[in-house]
């Protein structure tokens, strides 16, 4: 059996055995991971503080920083050693 999870004009159907807070958490994590939602907005949507949401992301192995290895290396090489 499906049930609607609605807020405003948007709604999605989730299996009855999935609690609304659980569905919102996983949706927020995925949208954050894809870069479609900021950390603060994702935490707020899921109903957690930013700190708690970061801990949850870590438990689910969702990276907090979305840096490609080459971008990170370039930033390190370009960093001013006097400001590190």
C-alpha positions in Angstrom: 0.0 0.0 0.0 1.2 3.5 -0.8 0.7 6.7 1.0 1.2 10.3 -0.1 3.7 12.5 1.6 2.7 16.0 0.8 3.8 19.5 1.6 2.7 22.4 -0.6 2.2 21.6 -4.2 4.7 18.7 -4.2 3.9 15.2 -3.1 5.5 11.7 -3.5 4.1 8.2 -2.8 6.1 6.1 -0.4 5.5 2.5 0.8 3.2 2.4 3.8 6.0 0.7 5.9 8.3 3.7 5.4 7.8 6.4 8.0 7.6 10.0 6.7 10.6 11.2 8.7 12.7 8.3 7.2 11.7 9.1 3.7 12.4 12.8 4.2 15.8 12.0 5.7 16.8 9.8 2.7 15.5 12.3 0.2 17.4 15.1 1.9 20.6 13.1 2.0 20.4 12.2 -1.7 19.5 15.7 -2.8 22.4 17.0 -0.8 24.8 14.4 -2.3 23.6 15.4 -5.8 24.2 19.1 -5.1 20.5 19.9 -5.5 20.1 21.1 -1.8 22.5 22.9 0.5 23.7 21.3 3.7 21.6 23.7 5.8 18.4 23.2 3.7 18.8 19.4 3.6 19.2 19.3 7.4 16.2 21.5 7.9 14.1 19.5 5.5 15.0 16.3 7.3 14.3 17.8 10.7 17.8 17.8 12.1 20.4 20.3 13.2 23.3 20.8 10.7 25.6 19.0 13.1 23.3 16.0 13.6 22.8 15.8 9.8 26.5 15.8 9.2 26.8 12.9 11.6 24.1 11.0 9.8 25.7 11.7 6.4 28.9 10.2 7.8 27.1 7.1 9.0 25.7 6.6 5.5 29.1 7.4 3.9 27.8 10.5 2.1 30.7 12.9 1.6 30.2 16.2 3.3 32.6 17.9 0.9 32.0 17.3 -2.8 35.5 17.9 -4.1 36.9 16.1 -7.1 40.5 14.9 -6.4 42.0 17.1 -9.2 40.1 20.2 -7.9 41.4 19.6 -4.4 44.9 19.1 -5.6 44.8 22.3 -7.6 43.4 24.3 -4.6 46.2 22.9 -2.4 48.8 23.8 -5.0 47.4 27.3 -5.3 47.0 27.9 -1.5 49.0 30.7 0.0 51.3 28.9 2.5 51.1 32.0 4.8 47.4 31.5 5.3 47.3 27.8 6.1 
